[in-house]
Amino acid sequence: MKIALSSDEHAPLVDFISSYLKNQGHEISYFGPREGEKAANWPDVTQKAATQVTNKQVDYGICLCWTGTGASIAANKVKGVRAALCHDSETAKGARLWNHANVLALSIRSTSIPLAKEILQAWFNTPVSDDHWNKAQIAAIDTMEKHF
């Protein structure tokens, strides 16, 4: 899979996620500062990653900022993105299963490396639900996106 990863600041969590995903066989496109570089604007780096998702250049996006909230908000401004801020593996499972989330938002501050591993495993091992009720929920979100 191809995954866009973004962060407004360099942190050990960014390195872990990138290495972990590469070790799982994924191809990573990274948007954000490298080690030793100054912080970037979170809306800018998030938009770059989220746009790659909607342009189908990548399969998923993972966007980080200090709390994860800003990255989640910025990603959800990109048409076609369903970003979910996840603080645990159960939320990640639900975001994929019921919400068909295509961008994972994480907090640099509160996501430990062991927790990130659990979240990533849940995210990538959980398929989206294809039952009638759930598809109707996603269709409602798609309609909202077209009209609001």
MOTAFEN-V931289 format. One record per backbone hydrogen bond with DSSP energy under -1.0 kcal/mol. NH is the residue of the N-H (numbers start at 0). CO is the residue of the C=O. If there is no record, write none. Layout:
# MOTAFEN-V931289
((NH	CO) (NH	CO))
This chain:
# MOTAFEN-V931289
((2	26) (3	59) (4	28) (5	61) (6	30) (14	10) (15	11) (16	12) (17	13) (18	14) (19	15) (20	16) (21	17) (22	18) (23	19) (24	21) (25	20) (26	0) (28	2) (30	4) (36	33) (39	7) (44	40) (45	41) (46	42) (47	43) (48	44) (49	45) (50	46) (51	47) (52	48) (53	49) (54	50) (55	52) (56	51) (57	51) (58	1) (59	1) (60	101) (61	3) (62	103) (63	5) (64	105) (71	67) (72	68) (73	69) (74	70) (75	71) (76	73) (77	74) (80	77) (83	102) (85	104) (91	87) (92	88) (93	89) (94	90) (95	91) (96	92) (97	93) (98	93) (100	94) (101	81) (102	81) (103	60) (104	83) (105	62) (107	64) (108	65) (110	106) (115	111) (116	112) (117	113) (118	114) (119	115) (120	116) (121	117) (122	118) (123	119) (124	120) (128	96) (134	130) (135	131) (136	132) (137	133) (138	134) (139	135) (140	136) (141	137) (142	138) (143	139) (144	140) (145	141) (146	142) (147	143))
